[in-house]
Amino acid sequence: METNLNELLNSIHVQNNITTYALGNNEVVQCALVRGGHLRSNYEDWVQNSKPCVRKLIAENYPEYIPLLPCETDWELNQVKNHLLEYFKPKLDILEKFLSKIEPAQNHNTEIIALRLKHETMTREMTAIEKTMSPPQLWQSDSPFWTNGLSGNEIADVLSAYCLSDKSREEFDIESVYDKVKNPLHRRLNSHTPFVGLDEVLLNEESKCNKCLTPLIY
């Protein structure tokens, strides 16, 4: 009986030490606990405030914590960006956290522009005139509200199609492209290959995009 009691007391002592190390921001112990699925009540705090390796491990194993990532590494920025792009109306605080960490050099990226457009539509009201306009009319008038009804990924696809077309803003068949990106099969067919690869074009010295998309967010 005495031996069993001592073993139990030792076990409690060891467990308390592990918890102390974990709560004291010891990333080795925290990673081990995450791999074992232990102390899950602490993951919300760790994914925001612990070391990058711990935050990454939590987000990889429990994707529901991705929105809480602090966007302090390129990997975290990419994960939060992909999360935001999936939604028609992402959470404003997460969107603003992400946009605040974006460098000016990234503002040419269609996905970033898509999220900035999404932010603008979430932070201002439509004017009386805008409320009477169709998506093609909103597009031609430089209103960000042409994006209504589109997810961030779908907005980025429209922008990519426009950039690589040989049409002016007025000539571009926004209605046709809008319908195409809304097709349920579109995202499934293009999950590994973008609708049109604007980013590759921008980085390819032999083929430059001659259209400036950033005014679309103002």
TORVO-736266 format. One record per residue: residue number from 0; chain; x, y, z of N, C-alpha, C in turn. Coordinates in nm, 3 decimals. Layout:
// TORVO-736266
   pos   unit       npx       npy       npz      capx      capy      capz       cpx       cpy       cpz
   NUM      A         X         Y         Z         X         Y         Z         X         Y         Z
...
//
This chain:
// TORVO-736266
   pos   unit       npx       npy       npz      capx      capy      capz       cpx       cpy       cpz
     0      A     0.083    -0.121     0.000     0.000     0.000     0.000     0.086     0.125     0.000
     1      A     0.193     0.123     0.087     0.280     0.240     0.096     0.354     0.263    -0.035
     2      A     0.395     0.152    -0.101     0.465     0.163    -0.229     0.375     0.225    -0.335
     3      A     0.250     0.181    -0.343     0.156     0.236    -0.440     0.131     0.385    -0.415
     4      A     0.125     0.422    -0.288     0.103     0.562    -0.254     0.221     0.648    -0.298
     5      A     0.343     0.596    -0.276     0.462     0.669    -0.317     0.470     0.685    -0.470
     6      A     0.432     0.578    -0.540     0.431     0.584    -0.687     0.331     0.687    -0.736
     7      A     0.215     0.691    -0.671     0.113     0.788    -0.708     0.162     0.930    -0.683
     8      A     0.226     0.951    -0.566     0.277     1.085    -0.532     0.387     1.127    -0.630
     9      A     0.474     1.033    -0.666     0.579     1.063    -0.763     0.521     1.098    -0.899
    10      A     0.417     1.023    -0.938     0.351     1.049    -1.066     0.290     1.189    -1.068
    11      A     0.225     1.227    -0.959     0.165     1.360    -0.950     0.273     1.467    -0.955
    12      A     0.386     1.442    -0.887     0.497     1.537    -0.886     0.552     1.558    -1.027
    13      A     0.574     1.448    -1.099     0.625     1.457    -1.236     0.526     1.532    -1.325
    14      A     0.398     1.499    -1.314     0.296     1.564    -1.395     0.291     1.715    -1.366
    15      A     0.303     1.751    -1.239     0.303     1.893    -1.203     0.424     1.965    -1.262
    16      A     0.540     1.898    -1.263     0.660     1.958    -1.320     0.644     1.979    -1.471
    17      A     0.585     1.880    -1.539     0.561     1.892    -1.683     0.468     2.009    -1.710
    18      A     0.361     2.020    -1.632     0.267     2.131    -1.651     0.334     2.264    -1.627
    19      A     0.421     2.269    -1.524     0.492     2.394    -1.493     0.582     2.435    -1.609
    20      A     0.657     2.336    -1.664     0.744     2.366    -1.777     0.662     2.411    -1.898
    21      A     0.550     2.347    -1.922     0.466     2.380    -2.037     0.410     2.520    -2.025
    22      A     0.358     2.551    -1.908     0.301     2.683    -1.887     0.409     2.790    -1.880
    23      A     0.532     2.750    -1.856     0.644     2.843    -1.852     0.705     2.865    -1.989
    24      A     0.635     2.827    -2.095     0.676     2.851    -2.234     0.798     2.769    -2.274
    25      A     0.807     2.647    -2.226     0.910     2.555    -2.271     0.859     2.486    -2.396
    26      A     0.916     2.526    -2.512     0.861     2.478    -2.639     0.877     2.328    -2.660
    27      A     0.982     2.268    -2.604     1.002     2.124    -2.619     0.890     2.048    -2.550
    28      A     0.859     2.086    -2.427     0.751     2.021    -2.353     0.617     2.049    -2.419
    29      A     0.595     2.173    -2.462     0.467     2.208    -2.525     0.446     2.128    -2.653
    30      A     0.549     2.113    -2.735     0.537     2.035    -2.859     0.503     1.890    -2.828
    31      A     0.567     1.836    -2.725     0.539     1.697    -2.687     0.394     1.682    -2.641
    32      A     0.346     1.779    -2.566     0.207     1.775    -2.520     0.109     1.788    -2.635
    33      A     0.141     1.873    -2.731     0.052     1.890    -2.847     0.048     1.762    -2.929
    34      A     0.164     1.700    -2.950     0.167     1.574    -3.026     0.084     1.466    -2.957
    35      A     0.079     1.472    -2.825     0.000     1.373    -2.752    -0.143     1.415    -2.727
    36      A    -0.177     1.537    -2.771    -0.314     1.586    -2.752    -0.347     1.622    -2.609
    37      A    -0.245     1.657    -2.529    -0.266     1.689    -2.388    -0.278     1.840    -2.365
    38      A    -0.339     1.876    -2.253    -0.355     2.017    -2.211    -0.416     2.105    -2.321
    39      A    -0.517     2.054    -2.388    -0.578     2.128    -2.500    -0.639     2.261    -2.456
    40      A    -0.669     2.272    -2.329    -0.726     2.398    -2.282    -0.626     2.513    -2.295
    41      A    -0.498     2.479    -2.315    -0.395     2.582    -2.328    -0.361     2.616    -2.473
    42      A    -0.416     2.544    -2.570    -0.376     2.563    -2.709    -0.411     2.702    -2.761
    43      A    -0.524     2.755    -2.718    -0.564     2.888    -2.765    -0.460     2.993    -2.727
    44      A    -0.406     2.980    -2.607    -0.301     3.073    -2.563    -0.170     3.043    -2.634
    45      A    -0.132     2.917    -2.644    -0.004     2.882    -2.705     0.002     2.920    -2.853
    46      A    -0.108     2.902    -2.926    -0.106     2.928    -3.070    -0.091     3.078    -3.100
    47      A    -0.116     3.158    -3.000    -0.099     3.303    -3.017     0.030     3.356    -2.955
    48      A     0.076     3.292    -2.848     0.183     3.352    -2.769     0.307     3.267    -2.751
    49      A     0.304     3.141    -2.794     0.419     3.055    -2.773     0.520     3.071    -2.887
    50      A     0.621     2.985    -2.888     0.725     2.990    -2.991     0.667     2.944    -3.126
    51      A     0.727     2.990    -3.239     0.675     2.954    -3.372     0.658     2.805    -3.394
    52      A     0.750     2.723    -3.342     0.739     2.578    -3.365     0.615     2.521    -3.298
    53      A     0.578     2.575    -3.182     0.459     2.529    -3.111     0.334     2.576    -3.185
    54      A     0.334     2.701    -3.227     0.218     2.755    -3.299     0.192     2.676    -3.427
    55      A     0.300     2.645    -3.499     0.286     2.570    -3.624     0.232     2.430    -3.599
    56      A     0.283     2.365    -3.497     0.238     2.229    -3.467     0.091     2.226    -3.430
    57      A     0.046     2.324    -3.353    -0.095     2.330    -3.315    -0.181     2.353    -3.439
    58      A    -0.142     2.448    -3.524    -0.221     2.480    -3.644    -0.226     2.363    -3.741
    59      A    -0.116     2.289    -3.753    -0.113     2.174    -3.843    -0.202     2.060    -3.794
    60      A    -0.206     2.041    -3.663    -0.284     1.930    -3.607    -0.427     1.968    -3.575
    61      A    -0.451     2.097    -3.553    -0.584     2.144    -3.518    -0.614     2.271    -3.599
    62      A    -0.656     2.255    -3.727    -0.675     2.369    -3.817    -0.771     2.476    -3.765
    63      A    -0.857     2.440    -3.671    -0.951     2.539    -3.618    -0.880     2.652    -3.545
    64      A    -0.751     2.631    -3.513    -0.675     2.736    -3.444    -0.601     2.829    -3.542
    65      A    -0.605     2.799    -3.672    -0.533     2.880    -3.771    -0.568     3.029    -3.763
    66      A    -0.698     3.067    -3.749    -0.729     3.210    -3.742    -0.662     3.284    -3.626
    67      A    -0.620     3.211    -3.524    -0.559     3.275    -3.406    -0.409     3.297    -3.422
    68      A    -0.349     3.243    -3.527    -0.205     3.262    -3.548    -0.174     3.412    -3.557
    69      A    -0.062     3.457    -3.499    -0.031     3.600    -3.496     0.029     3.656    -3.624
    70      A     0.046     3.574    -3.727     0.098     3.620    -3.857     0.238     3.680    -3.843
    71      A     0.322     3.614    -3.766     0.457     3.663    -3.743     0.562     3.594    -3.830
    72      A     0.524     3.488    -3.899     0.615     3.420    -3.992     0.547     3.411    -4.128
    73      A     0.626     3.384    -4.231     0.569     3.369    -4.365     0.470     3.253    -4.369
    74      A     0.502     3.145    -4.299     0.412     3.029    -4.297     0.279     3.067    -4.236
    75      A     0.282     3.141    -4.125     0.158     3.181    -4.058     0.078     3.275    -4.146
    76      A     0.145     3.369    -4.213     0.075     3.460    -4.304     0.004     3.382    -4.414
    77      A     0.071     3.284    -4.468     0.012     3.204    -4.577    -0.107     3.123    -4.528
    78      A    -0.097     3.065    -4.410    -0.208     2.986    -4.355    -0.330     3.073    -4.328
    79      A    -0.308     3.189    -4.267    -0.421     3.278    -4.237    -0.480     3.334    -4.366
    80      A    -0.395     3.367    -4.462    -0.444     3.415    -4.591    -0.534     3.312    -4.657
    81      A    -0.489     3.188    -4.664    -0.570     3.082    -4.726    -0.702     3.063    -4.653
    82      A    -0.699     3.076    -4.522    -0.822     3.067    -4.442    -0.918     3.178    -4.480
    83      A    -0.869     3.300    -4.487    -0.955     3.415    -4.518    -1.012     3.408    -4.659
    84      A    -0.933     3.358    -4.753    -0.976     3.353    -4.893    -1.094     3.259    -4.916
    85      A    -1.117     3.169    -4.824    -1.225     3.072    -4.841    -1.363     3.133    -4.817
    86      A    -1.368     3.248    -4.751    -1.496     3.299    -4.701    -1.553     3.414    -4.785
    87      A    -1.687     3.419    -4.786    -1.756     3.533    -4.846    -1.750     3.653    -4.751
    88      A    -1.754     3.624    -4.622    -1.746     3.730    -4.522    -1.659     3.681    -4.406
    89      A    -1.528     3.698    -4.419    -1.440     3.653    -4.311    -1.456     3.739    -4.187
    90      A    -1.404     3.693    -4.075    -1.410     3.773    -3.953    -1.321     3.896    -3.967
    91      A    -1.379     4.011    -3.937    -1.311     4.137    -3.961    -1.182     4.150    -3.880
    92      A    -1.182     4.107    -3.755    -1.062     4.123    -3.673    -0.946     4.039    -3.727
    93      A    -0.977     3.920    -3.778    -0.872     3.835    -3.835    -0.821     3.896    -3.965
    94      A    -0.912     3.947    -4.047    -0.874     4.010    -4.173    -0.785     4.132    -4.148
    95      A    -0.821     4.214    -4.053    -0.742     4.334    -4.024    -0.606     4.298    -3.965
    96      A    -0.601     4.195    -3.882    -0.472     4.148    -3.828    -0.381     4.107    -3.942
    97      A    -0.437     4.030    -4.038    -0.357     3.984    -4.150    -0.308     4.100    -4.236
    98      A    -0.398     4.190    -4.275    -0.362     4.300    -4.363    -0.259     4.393    -4.300
    99      A    -0.262     4.404    -4.168    -0.166     4.492    -4.101    -0.024     4.439    -4.109
   100      A    -0.009     4.310    -4.141     0.125     4.249    -4.149     0.177     4.238    -4.292
   101      A     0.098     4.286    -4.389     0.138     4.273    -4.529     0.235     4.384    -4.568
   102      A     0.345     4.345    -4.632     0.445     4.441    -4.679     0.397     4.505    -4.810
   103      A     0.436     4.631    -4.835     0.394     4.700    -4.959     0.426     4.621    -5.085
   104      A     0.537     4.550    -5.085     0.577     4.475    -5.204     0.477     4.366    -5.241
   105      A     0.393     4.327    -5.146     0.296     4.221    -5.172     0.163     4.273    -5.228
   106      A     0.150     4.403    -5.239     0.021     4.460    -5.278    -0.017     4.434    -5.423
   107      A     0.076     4.383    -5.504     0.041     4.348    -5.642    -0.027     4.213    -5.650
   108      A    -0.016     4.133    -5.545    -0.069     3.998    -5.544    -0.222     4.000    -5.550
   109      A    -0.279     3.923    -5.641    -0.425     3.926    -5.658    -0.499     3.881    -5.533
   110      A    -0.440     3.789    -5.459    -0.505     3.742    -5.336    -0.509     3.851    -5.230
   111      A    -0.401     3.929    -5.222    -0.397     4.040    -5.127    -0.497     4.147    -5.168
   112      A    -0.502     4.177    -5.298    -0.598     4.277    -5.347    -0.740     4.229    -5.320
   113      A    -0.764     4.101    -5.341    -0.897     4.044    -5.315    -0.938     4.066    -5.169
   114      A    -0.845     4.044    -5.078    -0.877     4.060    -4.936    -0.891     4.207    -4.898
   115      A    -0.818     4.295    -4.964    -0.836     4.438    -4.939    -0.973     4.485    -4.989
   116      A    -1.013     4.434    -5.104    -1.147     4.465    -5.154    -1.253     4.413    -5.057
   117      A    -1.232     4.293    -5.008    -1.326     4.234    -4.912    -1.333     4.321    -4.786
   118      A    -1.220     4.371    -4.741    -1.216     4.456    -4.622    -1.293     4.585    -4.646
   119      A    -1.276     4.644    -4.765    -1.346     4.769    -4.793    -1.497     4.750    -4.794
   120      A    -1.544     4.640    -4.851    -1.689     4.618    -4.854    -1.745     4.589    -4.716
   121      A    -1.659     4.546    -4.624    -1.704     4.515    -4.488    -1.697     4.636    -4.395
   122      A    -1.629     4.741    -4.440    -1.610     4.855    -4.350    -1.675     4.984    -4.399
   123      A    -1.746     4.978    -4.510    -1.823     5.095    -4.553    -1.956     5.051    -4.615
   124      A    -2.052     5.140    -4.610    -2.184     5.110    -4.664    -2.189     5.141    -4.814
   125      A    -2.275     5.068    -4.884    -2.300     5.102    -5.025    -2.373     5.235    -5.034
   126      A    -2.341     5.311    -5.136    -2.416     5.434    -5.159    -2.552     5.399    -5.219
   127      A    -2.640     5.497    -5.221    -2.774     5.474    -5.277    -2.764     5.431    -5.423
   128      A    -2.670     5.491    -5.498    -2.654     5.456    -5.639    -2.598     5.314    -5.653
   129      A    -2.499     5.281    -5.571    -2.439     5.147    -5.579    -2.543     5.039    -5.554
   130      A    -2.640     5.066    -5.468    -2.742     4.967    -5.437    -2.830     4.934    -5.558
   131      A    -2.834     5.022    -5.656    -2.918     4.999    -5.775    -2.840     4.936    -5.889
   132      A    -2.710     4.917    -5.871    -2.624     4.874    -5.982    -2.602     4.723    -5.981
   133      A    -2.582     4.667    -6.099    -2.549     4.525    -6.116    -2.399     4.506    -6.097
   134      A    -2.352     4.382    -6.077    -2.208     4.359    -6.063    -2.125     4.415    -6.180
   135      A    -2.167     4.396    -6.307    -2.090     4.457    -6.416    -2.083     4.610    -6.406
   136      A    -2.192     4.672    -6.366    -2.191     4.817    -6.351    -2.101     4.860    -6.235
   137      A    -2.103     4.784    -6.128    -2.017     4.814    -6.014    -1.870     4.799    -6.054
   138      A    -1.841     4.696    -6.132    -1.704     4.673    -6.181    -1.657     4.792    -6.263
   139      A    -1.739     4.835    -6.358    -1.700     4.942    -6.448    -1.689     5.077    -6.378
   140      A    -1.758     5.092    -6.268    -1.754     5.219    -6.194    -1.648     5.219    -6.083
   141      A    -1.564     5.116    -6.081    -1.457     5.104    -5.980    -1.510     5.089    -5.838
   142      A    -1.630     5.040    -5.823    -1.684     5.016    -5.690    -1.636     4.880    -5.639
   143      A    -1.590     4.871    -5.515    -1.546     4.741    -5.463    -1.659     4.641    -5.447
   144      A    -1.784     4.690    -5.456    -1.898     4.602    -5.428    -1.932     4.508    -5.543
   145      A    -1.853     4.513    -5.653    -1.871     4.410    -5.755    -1.832     4.273    -5.698
   146      A    -1.759     4.275    -5.587    -1.713     4.150    -5.525    -1.819     4.084    -5.438
   147      A    -1.931     4.150    -5.416    -2.037     4.090    -5.334    -2.079     3.955    -5.391
   148      A    -2.091     3.857    -5.303    -2.132     3.724    -5.347    -2.017     3.636    -5.389
   149      A    -1.893     3.689    -5.382    -1.775     3.611    -5.419    -1.688     3.587    -5.297
   150      A    -1.627     3.472    -5.292    -1.527     3.446    -5.187    -1.397     3.516    -5.226
   151      A    -1.303     3.520    -5.134    -1.175     3.581    -5.167    -1.105     3.511    -5.282
   152      A    -1.111     3.378    -5.285    -1.051     3.303    -5.395    -1.115     3.338    -5.529
   153      A    -1.246     3.353    -5.529    -1.317     3.385    -5.653    -1.284     3.526    -5.701
   154      A    -1.270     3.619    -5.608    -1.230     3.756    -5.645    -1.092     3.755    -5.709
   155      A    -1.000     3.681    -5.648    -0.864     3.673    -5.702    -0.864     3.613    -5.842
   156      A    -0.950     3.517    -5.867    -0.959     3.457    -6.000    -1.011     3.557    -6.104
   157      A    -1.108     3.638    -6.066    -1.160     3.740    -6.157    -1.050     3.840    -6.190
   158      A    -0.978     3.885    -6.090    -0.870     3.981    -6.110    -0.760     3.924    -6.200
   159      A    -0.729     3.797    -6.180    -0.628     3.731    -6.262    -0.672     3.725    -6.408
   160      A    -0.800     3.689    -6.429    -0.852     3.680    -6.566    -0.847     3.816    -6.634
   161      A    -0.882     3.921    -6.561    -0.878     4.056    -6.617    -0.736     4.097    -6.652
   162      A    -0.642     4.071    -6.563    -0.504     4.111    -6.584    -0.445     4.046    -6.708
   163      A    -0.479     3.921    -6.732    -0.420     3.848    -6.844    -0.501     3.860    -6.973
   164      A    -0.612     3.930    -6.966    -0.690     3.948    -7.088    -0.633     4.064    -7.169
   165      A    -0.676     4.075    -7.294    -0.631     4.187    -7.376    -0.739     4.295    -7.383
   166      A    -0.831     4.292    -7.286    -0.943     4.386    -7.285    -0.919     4.499    -7.184
   167      A    -0.977     4.613    -7.216    -0.976     4.722    -7.119    -1.078     4.691    -7.010
   168      A    -1.079     4.773    -6.909    -1.175     4.752    -6.799    -1.318     4.756    -6.851
   169      A    -1.345     4.847    -6.944    -1.480     4.862    -6.999    -1.517     4.746    -7.091
   170      A    -1.418     4.691    -7.162    -1.444     4.584    -7.258    -1.446     4.446    -7.193
   171      A    -1.385     4.433    -7.077    -1.372     4.303    -7.012    -1.509     4.245    -6.978
   172      A    -1.530     4.120    -7.015    -1.659     4.053    -6.993    -1.668     4.002    -6.849
   173      A    -1.688     4.093    -6.756    -1.691     4.059    -6.614    -1.803     3.962    -6.582
   174      A    -1.916     3.976    -6.652    -2.031     3.890    -6.624    -2.000     3.744    -6.654
   175      A    -1.933     3.720    -6.767    -1.898     3.583    -6.805    -1.799     3.522    -6.707
   176      A    -1.697     3.599    -6.669    -1.595     3.549    -6.577    -1.656     3.528    -6.438
   177      A    -1.743     3.620    -6.399    -1.813     3.608    -6.270    -1.888     3.475    -6.264
   178      A    -1.963     3.445    -6.369    -2.039     3.319    -6.373    -1.946     3.198    -6.371
   179      A    -1.832     3.210    -6.439    -1.740     3.097    -6.447    -1.680     3.065    -6.310
   180      A    -1.638     3.167    -6.238    -1.576     3.140    -6.107    -1.679     3.095    -6.004
   181      A    -1.807     3.126    -6.028    -1.913     3.083    -5.937    -1.957     2.939    -5.963
   182      A    -1.913     2.883    -6.076    -1.948     2.745    -6.108    -1.889     2.652    -6.002
   183      A    -1.971     2.564    -5.942    -1.922     2.476    -5.835    -1.801     2.392    -5.875
   184      A    -1.788     2.362    -6.004    -1.677     2.279    -6.049    -1.548     2.358    -6.061
   185      A    -1.559     2.490    -6.065    -1.441     2.572    -6.092    -1.332     2.553    -5.988
   186      A    -1.364     2.567    -5.861    -1.262     2.557    -5.757    -1.206     2.415    -5.749
   187      A    -1.292     2.314    -5.772    -1.243     2.177    -5.767    -1.146     2.149    -5.881
   188      A    -1.176     2.200    -6.001    -1.091     2.176    -6.116    -0.961     2.255    -6.108
   189      A    -0.963     2.365    -6.033    -0.847     2.453    -6.029    -0.783     2.459    -5.891
   190      A    -0.807     2.357    -5.809    -0.755     2.359    -5.673    -0.602     2.352    -5.670
   191      A    -0.542     2.293    -5.774    -0.397     2.284    -5.778    -0.337     2.376    -5.884
   192      A    -0.418     2.418    -5.982    -0.371     2.509    -6.085    -0.461     2.632    -6.086
   193      A    -0.406     2.752    -6.063    -0.490     2.872    -6.058    -0.568     2.893    -6.186
   194      A    -0.678     2.968    -6.174    -0.762     3.000    -6.288    -0.677     3.059    -6.400
   195      A    -0.597     3.157    -6.366    -0.489     3.207    -6.452    -0.379     3.252    -6.357
   196      A    -0.255     3.218    -6.387    -0.148     3.240    -6.291    -0.089     3.379    -6.293
   197      A    -0.158     3.474    -6.236    -0.109     3.611    -6.235     0.025     3.622    -6.165
   198      A     0.041     3.558    -6.051     0.166     3.570    -5.977     0.285     3.521    -6.059
   199      A     0.264     3.412    -6.134     0.372     3.362    -6.218     0.405     3.463    -6.328
   200      A     0.303     3.524    -6.383     0.326     3.624    -6.488     0.404     3.742    -6.434
   201      A     0.367     3.788    -6.315     0.435     3.902    -6.255     0.581     3.871    -6.226
   202      A     0.612     3.745    -6.197     0.749     3.708    -6.164     0.829     3.664    -6.285
   203      A     0.763     3.646    -6.398     0.829     3.600    -6.519     0.873     3.720    -6.602
   204      A     1.003     3.739    -6.619     1.054     3.858    -6.687     1.013     3.862    -6.833
   205      A     0.979     3.747    -6.891     0.944     3.745    -7.032     0.798     3.782    -7.056
   206      A     0.718     3.787    -6.951     0.575     3.817    -6.970     0.526     3.902    -6.854
   207      A     0.509     4.030    -6.877     0.469     4.122    -6.772     0.321     4.158    -6.783
   208      A     0.258     4.172    -6.670     0.121     4.219    -6.667     0.124     4.369    -6.686
   209      A     0.054     4.421    -6.784     0.059     4.565    -6.813    -0.057     4.641    -6.754
   210      A    -0.126     4.579    -6.658    -0.239     4.645    -6.595    -0.211     4.664    -6.447
   211      A    -0.247     4.780    -6.396    -0.228     4.808    -6.255    -0.358     4.779    -6.182
   212      A    -0.355     4.680    -6.094    -0.477     4.638    -6.025    -0.498     4.710    -5.893
   213      A    -0.392     4.764    -5.836    -0.406     4.821    -5.701    -0.508     4.934    -5.692
   214      A    -0.532     5.015    -5.795    -0.638     5.117    -5.781    -0.776     5.057    -5.752
   215      A    -0.794     4.929    -5.781    -0.923     4.865    -5.758    -0.959     4.862    -5.609
   216      A    -0.860     4.881    -5.521    -0.891     4.871    -5.379    -0.917     5.007    -5.316
   217      A    -0.916     5.112    -5.399    -0.942     5.245    -5.341    -1.076     5.298    -5.385
//
